[in-house]
């Protein structure tokens, strides 16, 4: 299933970036649109990703929000936020590597969807956040070429629909000689000169 591979690549890309965050950078402010927390910091963003990672096994098991309850309420990061994120990332990876029926329906806060759609949604989120966080903290970083190719295959055909839902901003013009990653970032509204 190509969505499984997309998830594994995007989740690995995000982990690669999170693992390169220095503890003192967790207090850096981030753009307000990255979080629902007022005046968000990078720690708030990592916490949101930890929460998202924590849910993956239960979502793939077909559990609903009511069935899971407040299992993931409170602080999932504790005293070692980056190590805690990695632990949750490991559990999500294990869950996605288990046998999955692509036609299974999963229950999300915004509706019921096939598992393939769920994996597309969370993979897209992870991919562009990996790039955005890396740029925000000054890393010399590019998305892995295989991930860029998978995003072209799975996400690019849906860009207009996702833009209409507010997932992507307006397209951004990029240089004519831009590489494939930059063209993708421009199409999705992420690229900045």
DRENPA-3360 file (N, C-alpha, C; in nm, 2 decimals, always signed):
BEGIN
1 = XXXXXXXX = +0.09/-0.12/+0.00/+0.00/+0.00/+0.00/+0.09/+0.12/+0.00 ~ +0.07/+0.21/-0.10/+0.16/+0.32/-0.12/+0.14/+0.43/+0.00 ~ +0.02/+0.43/+0.05/+0.00/+0.52/+0.16/+0.08/+0.48/+0.29 ~ +0.10/+0.35/+0.31/+0.18/+0.31/+0.42/+0.32/+0.36/+0.40 ~ +0.38/+0.34/+0.28/+0.51/+0.39/+0.26/+0.52/+0.54/+0.27 ~ +0.42/+0.61/+0.22/+0.42/+0.76/+0.24/+0.43/+0.79/+0.39 ~ +0.35/+0.73/+0.47/+0.35/+0.76/+0.61/+0.48/+0.73/+0.67 ~ +0.54/+0.61/+0.64/+0.67/+0.58/+0.70/+0.78/+0.68/+0.67;
9 = XXXXXXXX = +0.78/+0.72/+0.54/+0.88/+0.82/+0.50/+0.85/+0.95/+0.56 ~ +0.73/+1.00/+0.57/+0.70/+1.13/+0.63/+0.72/+1.13/+0.78 ~ +0.69/+1.02/+0.84/+0.71/+1.01/+0.99/+0.86/+1.01/+1.02 ~ +0.93/+0.94/+0.94/+1.08/+0.94/+0.96/+1.14/+1.07/+0.93 ~ +1.09/+1.15/+0.83/+1.14/+1.28/+0.81/+1.11/+1.37/+0.92 ~ +0.99/+1.37/+0.98/+0.96/+1.45/+1.09/+1.04/+1.41/+1.21 ~ +1.06/+1.29/+1.24/+1.15/+1.24/+1.35/+1.29/+1.29/+1.33 ~ +1.34/+1.28/+1.21/+1.47/+1.33/+1.18/+1.49/+1.48/+1.22;
17 = XXXXXXXX = +1.39/+1.56/+1.19/+1.40/+1.70/+1.23/+1.38/+1.72/+1.38 ~ +1.28/+1.65/+1.44/+1.26/+1.66/+1.58/+1.38/+1.62/+1.66 ~ +1.45/+1.52/+1.61/+1.57/+1.47/+1.68/+1.69/+1.57/+1.67 ~ +1.68/+1.66/+1.58/+1.78/+1.76/+1.57/+1.75/+1.89/+1.64 ~ +1.64/+1.90/+1.71/+1.60/+2.02/+1.79/+1.69/+2.01/+1.91 ~ +1.75/+2.12/+1.94/+1.82/+2.13/+2.07/+1.72/+2.17/+2.18 ~ +1.74/+2.12/+2.30/+1.64/+2.14/+2.41/+1.61/+2.29/+2.43 ~ +1.71/+2.38/+2.42/+1.69/+2.52/+2.44/+1.60/+2.58/+2.32;
25 = XXXXXXXX = +1.59/+2.51/+2.21/+1.51/+2.56/+2.10/+1.36/+2.54/+2.12 ~ +1.33/+2.45/+2.22/+1.19/+2.42/+2.24/+1.11/+2.54/+2.28 ~ +1.17/+2.64/+2.34/+1.10/+2.76/+2.38/+1.09/+2.87/+2.27 ~ +1.15/+2.84/+2.15/+1.14/+2.94/+2.04/+0.99/+2.96/+2.00 ~ +0.95/+3.08/+1.98/+0.82/+3.11/+1.93/+0.81/+3.05/+1.78 ~ +0.69/+3.01/+1.75/+0.66/+2.96/+1.61/+0.54/+3.04/+1.56 ~ +0.52/+3.03/+1.42/+0.40/+3.10/+1.37/+0.27/+3.05/+1.43 ~ +0.19/+3.15/+1.46/+0.06/+3.12/+1.52/-0.02/+3.01/+1.45;
33 = XXXXXXXX = -0.01/+3.01/+1.32/-0.09/+2.91/+1.24/-0.05/+2.77/+1.26 ~ +0.07/+2.75/+1.33/+0.12/+2.61/+1.35/+0.05/+2.55/+1.47 ~ -0.02/+2.62/+1.55/-0.08/+2.56/+1.67/-0.21/+2.63/+1.71 ~ -0.29/+2.56/+1.79/-0.41/+2.63/+1.84/-0.38/+2.69/+1.98 ~ -0.26/+2.68/+2.03/-0.22/+2.74/+2.15/-0.18/+2.88/+2.13 ~ -0.23/+2.97/+2.22/-0.19/+3.11/+2.20/-0.04/+3.13/+2.22 ~ +0.02/+3.21/+2.14/+0.16/+3.24/+2.14/+0.24/+3.11/+2.15 ~ +0.23/+3.02/+2.05/+0.29/+2.89/+2.06/+0.44/+2.89/+2.05;
41 = XXXXXXXX = +0.50/+2.79/+2.11/+0.64/+2.77/+2.10/+0.67/+2.64/+2.03 ~ +0.79/+2.61/+2.00/+0.83/+2.49/+1.93/+0.79/+2.37/+2.02 ~ +0.79/+2.38/+2.15/+0.75/+2.27/+2.24/+0.60/+2.24/+2.22 ~ +0.52/+2.34/+2.20/+0.38/+2.32/+2.17/+0.36/+2.24/+2.04 ~ +0.44/+2.27/+1.94/+0.43/+2.20/+1.81/+0.47/+2.05/+1.83 ~ +0.58/+2.03/+1.90/+0.63/+1.89/+1.93/+0.52/+1.82/+2.01 ~ +0.46/+1.89/+2.10/+0.35/+1.82/+2.18/+0.23/+1.78/+2.10 ~ +0.20/+1.87/+2.00/+0.09/+1.84/+1.91/+0.12/+1.72/+1.82;
49 = XXXXXXXX = +0.25/+1.71/+1.78/+0.29/+1.59/+1.70/+0.29/+1.47/+1.79 ~ +0.34/+1.48/+1.91/+0.34/+1.37/+2.00/+0.19/+1.31/+2.02 ~ +0.10/+1.40/+2.04/-0.04/+1.37/+2.05/-0.09/+1.29/+1.92 ~ -0.05/+1.35/+1.81/-0.09/+1.29/+1.68/-0.03/+1.15/+1.67 ~ +0.10/+1.13/+1.71/+0.16/+1.00/+1.70/+0.09/+0.90/+1.80 ~ +0.06/+0.95/+1.92/+0.00/+0.86/+2.02/-0.13/+0.80/+1.97 ~ -0.21/+0.87/+1.89/-0.34/+0.82/+1.84/-0.33/+0.72/+1.73 ~ -0.21/+0.71/+1.66/-0.21/+0.63/+1.54/-0.24/+0.48/+1.57;
57 = XXXXXXXX = -0.19/+0.42/+1.67/-0.23/+0.28/+1.70/-0.38/+0.26/+1.72 ~ -0.44/+0.35/+1.80/-0.58/+0.33/+1.83/-0.66/+0.36/+1.71 ~ -0.63/+0.46/+1.63/-0.70/+0.49/+1.51/-0.70/+0.37/+1.41 ~ -0.58/+0.32/+1.39/-0.57/+0.20/+1.30/-0.64/+0.08/+1.35 ~ -0.66/+0.07/+1.48/-0.73/-0.04/+1.54/-0.88/-0.02/+1.53 ~ -0.92/+0.09/+1.48/-1.06/+0.12/+1.46/-1.14/+0.18/+1.58 ~ -1.06/+0.22/+1.68/-1.12/+0.28/+1.80/-1.17/+0.42/+1.77 ~ -1.28/+0.45/+1.84/-1.34/+0.59/+1.83/-1.28/+0.68/+1.94;
65 = XXXXXXXX = -1.31/+0.80/+1.93/-1.27/+0.90/+2.03/-1.33/+0.86/+2.17 ~ -1.46/+0.82/+2.16/-1.53/+0.78/+2.29/-1.47/+0.66/+2.35 ~ -1.43/+0.56/+2.26/-1.36/+0.44/+2.32/-1.23/+0.47/+2.38 ~ -1.15/+0.56/+2.32/-1.02/+0.59/+2.37/-1.03/+0.68/+2.50 ~ -1.13/+0.77/+2.50/-1.15/+0.86/+2.61/-1.03/+0.96/+2.63 ~ -0.99/+0.98/+2.75/-0.89/+1.08/+2.78/-0.75/+1.02/+2.80 ~ -0.73/+0.90/+2.74/-0.60/+0.83/+2.75/-0.49/+0.92/+2.71 ~ -0.51/+1.01/+2.62/-0.39/+1.10/+2.57/-0.41/+1.24/+2.62;
73 = XXXXXXXX = -0.49/+1.26/+2.72/-0.50/+1.39/+2.78/-0.38/+1.42/+2.87 ~ -0.35/+1.55/+2.89/-0.24/+1.59/+2.97/-0.11/+1.59/+2.89 ~ +0.00/+1.59/+2.97/+0.13/+1.61/+2.91/+0.19/+1.47/+2.87 ~ +0.20/+1.45/+2.74/+0.26/+1.33/+2.69/+0.41/+1.33/+2.68 ~ +0.47/+1.45/+2.70/+0.61/+1.47/+2.68/+0.70/+1.46/+2.81 ~ +0.64/+1.49/+2.92/+0.71/+1.48/+3.05/+0.84/+1.56/+3.05 ~ +0.94/+1.51/+3.13/+1.06/+1.58/+3.15/+1.16/+1.57/+3.04 ~ +1.14/+1.48/+2.94/+1.23/+1.47/+2.83/+1.15/+1.47/+2.70;
81 = XXXXXXXX = +1.11/+1.58/+2.66/+1.01/+1.59/+2.54/+1.06/+1.52/+2.42 ~ +1.19/+1.53/+2.38/+1.23/+1.47/+2.26/+1.24/+1.32/+2.26 ~ +1.28/+1.27/+2.38/+1.28/+1.12/+2.40/+1.14/+1.07/+2.40 ~ +1.05/+1.14/+2.46/+0.91/+1.10/+2.47/+0.84/+1.10/+2.33 ~ +0.88/+1.20/+2.25/+0.83/+1.20/+2.11/+0.88/+1.08/+2.04 ~ +1.00/+1.05/+2.05/+1.06/+0.93/+1.98/+0.99/+0.80/+2.02 ~ +0.96/+0.79/+2.15/+0.89/+0.67/+2.20/+0.75/+0.66/+2.13 ~ +0.68/+0.77/+2.12/+0.55/+0.77/+2.06/+0.56/+0.74/+1.91;
89 = XXXXXXXX = +0.66/+0.80/+1.85/+0.69/+0.78/+1.71/+0.72/+0.63/+1.68 ~ +0.79/+0.56/+1.77/+0.82/+0.42/+1.75/+0.69/+0.34/+1.76 ~ +0.60/+0.37/+1.85/+0.47/+0.30/+1.86/+0.39/+0.32/+1.73 ~ +0.39/+0.44/+1.68/+0.31/+0.47/+1.55/+0.37/+0.38/+1.44 ~ +0.50/+0.38/+1.43/+0.57/+0.30/+1.32/+0.53/+0.15/+1.33 ~ +0.53/+0.10/+1.45/+0.50/-0.04/+1.47/+0.35/-0.06/+1.43 ~ +0.26/+0.03/+1.46/+0.12/+0.01/+1.43/+0.10/+0.02/+1.28 ~ +0.17/+0.11/+1.21/+0.15/+0.12/+1.06/+0.22/+0.00/+0.99;
97 = XXXXXXXX = +0.31/-0.06/+1.05/+0.38/-0.18/+0.99/+0.30/-0.31/+1.01 ~ +0.20/-0.31/+1.09/+0.11/-0.43/+1.11/+0.03/-0.44/+0.98 ~ -0.03/-0.56/+0.96/-0.12/-0.58/+0.85/-0.24/-0.48/+0.86 ~ -0.26/-0.41/+0.75/-0.37/-0.31/+0.74/-0.45/-0.34/+0.62 ~ -0.58/-0.34/+0.63/-0.67/-0.35/+0.52/-0.70/-0.21/+0.47 ~ -0.66/-0.17/+0.35/-0.67/-0.04/+0.30/-0.82/+0.01/+0.29 ~ -0.91/-0.09/+0.29/-1.05/-0.05/+0.29/-1.12/-0.03/+0.43 ~ -1.04/-0.06/+0.53/-1.09/-0.04/+0.67/-1.13/+0.10/+0.68;
105 = XXXXXXXX = -1.23/+0.13/+0.76/-1.27/+0.27/+0.79/-1.22/+0.30/+0.93 ~ -1.16/+0.42/+0.94/-1.11/+0.47/+1.07/-1.20/+0.59/+1.11 ~ -1.20/+0.62/+1.24/-1.29/+0.72/+1.29/-1.20/+0.84/+1.34 ~ -1.21/+0.95/+1.27/-1.13/+1.07/+1.30/-1.22/+1.18/+1.37 ~ -1.17/+1.28/+1.42/-1.25/+1.38/+1.48/-1.33/+1.46/+1.38 ~ -1.29/+1.45/+1.25/-1.36/+1.52/+1.15/-1.44/+1.42/+1.05 ~ -1.46/+1.30/+1.10/-1.54/+1.21/+1.02/-1.48/+1.07/+1.00 ~ -1.55/+0.98/+0.94/-1.50/+0.85/+0.91/-1.44/+0.84/+0.77;
113 = XXXXXXXX = -1.32/+0.78/+0.76/-1.25/+0.77/+0.63/-1.19/+0.64/+0.61 ~ -1.16/+0.60/+0.49/-1.08/+0.48/+0.46/-0.94/+0.50/+0.52 ~ -0.88/+0.39/+0.57/-0.74/+0.41/+0.63/-0.64/+0.47/+0.54 ~ -0.66/+0.45/+0.40/-0.57/+0.51/+0.31/-0.58/+0.66/+0.31 ~ -0.70/+0.72/+0.33/-0.71/+0.86/+0.34/-0.65/+0.91/+0.46 ~ -0.67/+0.84/+0.57/-0.61/+0.88/+0.70/-0.46/+0.89/+0.69 ~ -0.40/+0.79/+0.63/-0.26/+0.79/+0.62/-0.21/+0.91/+0.52 ~ -0.29/+0.94/+0.42/-0.25/+1.05/+0.33/-0.26/+1.18/+0.41;
121 = XXXXXXXX = -0.36/+1.20/+0.49/-0.38/+1.32/+0.57/-0.26/+1.34/+0.67 ~ -0.23/+1.24/+0.75/-0.13/+1.26/+0.85/+0.01/+1.26/+0.79 ~ +0.03/+1.20/+0.68/+0.16/+1.20/+0.61/+0.19/+1.34/+0.55 ~ +0.09/+1.40/+0.50/+0.10/+1.53/+0.44/+0.14/+1.63/+0.55 ~ +0.07/+1.62/+0.66/+0.09/+1.71/+0.78/+0.23/+1.69/+0.82 ~ +0.28/+1.57/+0.84/+0.41/+1.54/+0.89/+0.52/+1.60/+0.79 ~ +0.50/+1.57/+0.66/+0.60/+1.61/+0.56/+0.63/+1.76/+0.56 ~ +0.52/+1.84/+0.55/+0.54/+1.98/+0.54/+0.58/+2.04/+0.68;
129 = XXXXXXXX = +0.54/+1.98/+0.79/+0.59/+2.03/+0.92/+0.74/+2.00/+0.93 ~ +0.78/+1.88/+0.89/+0.93/+1.85/+0.89/+1.00/+1.96/+0.82 ~ +0.96/+2.00/+0.70/+1.03/+2.10/+0.63/+1.02/+2.24/+0.70 ~ +0.90/+2.27/+0.75/+0.88/+2.40/+0.81/+0.96/+2.42/+0.94 ~ +0.96/+2.31/+1.02/+1.03/+2.32/+1.15/+1.18/+2.33/+1.12 ~ +1.23/+2.25/+1.02/+1.37/+2.26/+0.99/+1.41/+2.40/+0.95 ~ +1.34/+2.46/+0.86/+1.37/+2.59/+0.82/+1.36/+2.69/+0.93 ~ +1.26/+2.67/+1.02/+1.24/+2.77/+1.13/+1.36/+2.77/+1.23;
137 = XXXXXXXX = +1.42/+2.65/+1.25/+1.53/+2.65/+1.34/+1.66/+2.65/+1.27 ~ +1.66/+2.68/+1.14/+1.79/+2.70/+1.07/+1.86/+2.58/+1.03 ~ +1.80/+2.47/+1.02/+1.87/+2.35/+0.97/+1.89/+2.35/+0.82 ~ +2.00/+2.30/+0.77/+2.02/+2.28/+0.63/+1.95/+2.15/+0.60 ~ +1.83/+2.16/+0.55/+1.74/+2.04/+0.54/+1.66/+2.04/+0.41 ~ +1.65/+1.92/+0.35/+1.56/+1.90/+0.24/+1.48/+1.77/+0.27 ~ +1.36/+1.76/+0.22/+1.28/+1.64/+0.23/+1.35/+1.53/+0.15 ~ +1.35/+1.41/+0.19/+1.42/+1.30/+0.11/+1.35/+1.29/-0.03;
145 = XXXXXXXX = +1.43/+1.27/-0.13/+1.38/+1.26/-0.27/+1.26/+1.16/-0.28 ~ +1.28/+1.05/-0.21/+1.17/+0.94/-0.23/+1.04/+1.00/-0.17 ~ +1.05/+1.08/-0.06/+0.93/+1.13/+0.00/+0.87/+1.24/-0.10 ~ +0.95/+1.32/-0.15/+0.91/+1.42/-0.25/+0.83/+1.35/-0.37 ~ +0.89/+1.24/-0.42/+0.83/+1.17/-0.53/+0.69/+1.11/-0.48 ~ +0.68/+1.06/-0.36/+0.55/+1.00/-0.31/+0.45/+1.11/-0.30 ~ +0.49/+1.23/-0.25/+0.40/+1.34/-0.23/+0.35/+1.39/-0.37 ~ +0.44/+1.39/-0.47/+0.39/+1.42/-0.61/+0.29/+1.32/-0.65;
153 = XXXXXXXX = +0.31/+1.20/-0.63/+0.22/+1.09/-0.67/+0.08/+1.10/-0.60 ~ +0.08/+1.12/-0.47/-0.04/+1.11/-0.39/-0.10/+1.24/-0.36 ~ -0.02/+1.34/-0.33/-0.08/+1.47/-0.29/-0.11/+1.57/-0.40 ~ -0.01/+1.58/-0.49/-0.03/+1.68/-0.60/-0.16/+1.66/-0.68 ~ -0.21/+1.54/-0.71/-0.34/+1.54/-0.78/-0.45/+1.59/-0.69 ~ -0.44/+1.60/-0.56/-0.54/+1.65/-0.47/-0.52/+1.79/-0.43 ~ -0.42/+1.86/-0.47/-0.39/+1.99/-0.42/-0.50/+2.09/-0.43 ~ -0.57/+2.10/-0.54/-0.68/+2.20/-0.55/-0.79/+2.17/-0.44;
161 = XXXXXXXX = -0.83/+2.04/-0.43/-0.93/+2.00/-0.33/-0.88/+2.04/-0.19 ~ -0.76/+2.01/-0.16/-0.70/+2.03/-0.02/-0.69/+2.18/+0.00 ~ -0.66/+2.26/-0.11/-0.65/+2.40/-0.09/-0.78/+2.46/-0.06 ~ -0.89/+2.41/-0.12/-1.02/+2.45/-0.10/-1.07/+2.43/+0.04 ~ -1.01/+2.32/+0.11/-1.04/+2.29/+0.25/-0.95/+2.37/+0.34 ~ -0.86/+2.44/+0.29/-0.77/+2.52/+0.37/-0.64/+2.45/+0.42 ~ -0.62/+2.34/+0.36/-0.50/+2.26/+0.40/-0.37/+2.33/+0.35 ~ -0.38/+2.38/+0.22/-0.27/+2.45/+0.16/-0.31/+2.59/+0.13;
169 = XXXXXXXX = -0.21/+2.68/+0.13/-0.24/+2.82/+0.10/-0.22/+2.83/-0.06 ~ -0.23/+2.96/-0.10/-0.21/+2.98/-0.25/-0.08/+2.94/-0.29 ~ -0.07/+2.89/-0.42/+0.06/+2.85/-0.48/+0.15/+2.97/-0.48 ~ +0.28/+2.94/-0.47/+0.38/+3.04/-0.47/+0.47/+3.02/-0.59 ~ +0.50/+3.13/-0.66/+0.59/+3.12/-0.77/+0.73/+3.09/-0.73 ~ +0.80/+2.99/-0.80/+0.93/+2.95/-0.76/+1.02/+2.98/-0.89 ~ +1.15/+2.98/-0.87/+1.24/+3.00/-0.99/+1.21/+2.90/-1.10 ~ +1.23/+2.93/-1.22/+1.21/+2.84/-1.33/+1.30/+2.72/-1.32;
177 = XXXXXXXX = +1.42/+2.73/-1.27/+1.51/+2.62/-1.26/+1.50/+2.55/-1.13 ~ +1.39/+2.57/-1.05/+1.38/+2.51/-0.92/+1.38/+2.36/-0.93 ~ +1.43/+2.30/-0.82/+1.43/+2.15/-0.81/+1.29/+2.10/-0.78 ~ +1.27/+1.97/-0.78/+1.14/+1.91/-0.76/+1.08/+1.94/-0.62 ~ +1.17/+1.94/-0.52/+1.12/+1.97/-0.38/+1.07/+2.12/-0.38 ~ +1.14/+2.21/-0.44/+1.10/+2.35/-0.44/+0.97/+2.37/-0.51 ~ +0.96/+2.30/-0.63/+0.83/+2.31/-0.70/+0.71/+2.26/-0.62 ~ +0.73/+2.15/-0.55/+0.63/+2.10/-0.46/+0.59/+2.20/-0.35;
185 = XXXXXXXX = +0.69/+2.25/-0.29/+0.67/+2.35/-0.19/+0.60/+2.48/-0.24 ~ +0.63/+2.51/-0.36/+0.56/+2.63/-0.43/+0.42/+2.59/-0.46 ~ +0.39/+2.48/-0.51/+0.25/+2.44/-0.54/+0.16/+2.43/-0.42 ~ +0.22/+2.40/-0.30/+0.15/+2.39/-0.18/+0.15/+2.51/-0.09 ~ +0.22/+2.61/-0.14/+0.22/+2.74/-0.07/+0.32/+2.75/+0.04 ~ +0.41/+2.66/+0.05/+0.51/+2.66/+0.16/+0.64/+2.73/+0.13 ~ +0.68/+2.73/+0.00/+0.81/+2.79/-0.03/+0.82/+2.94/+0.00 ~ +0.93/+2.97/+0.06/+0.96/+3.12/+0.07/+1.10/+3.14/+0.02;
193 = X = +1.12/+3.26/-0.05/+1.24/+3.29/-0.11/+1.35/+3.30/+0.00;
% end
